Amino acid sequence: MLFSKKTPEEKMEKLVHRKAWGELSEYMFKDKEHKIALAQALGTSETEEAIDLLMELVESKDQDILEAACESLKKVGDDHNATELLRILQTIPEENEPLRKKISETIQALHKRG
């Protein structure tokens, strides 16, 4: 269709491609689904701005948002992000094993990525 409506994910991917960081940052204040889509879209850009937004999403204590952000960081992050993730990991209670495990896996992946 010529004027088909784009999904939020498609809109965000286009904004990432255009490097429209201001518009993308507005999604940080939307609902959970938008934040997950944002994390996935940001995983297509190795720019400092995309990584900064991903690191903000990692601060979320919501497991699904954090997992999406970690998966994207594995693609575009570096050792500097691993250090920041280690700091975040230290703030998460030991009872929250799934969240701690996801962050630990991401740190390991970033070290391998070098």
Number of C-alpha atoms within 10 A of each C-alpha: 4 4 5 6 9 9 10 15 18 13 16 23 21 13 17 22 14 9 15 13 14 10 12 19 15 10 19 18 9 11 9 14 14 17 25 21 21 30 32 22 26 29 24 16 19 15 14 11 17 25 22 14 18 30 21 13 22 23 15 14 12 12 15 15 23 24 22 22 31 28 20 24 29 21 17 21 29 19 16 11 21 22 14 13 19 15 11 15 19 10 10 14 10 11 8 11 11 12 19 20 12 16 24 17 13 25 25 14 20 21 16 11 13 11
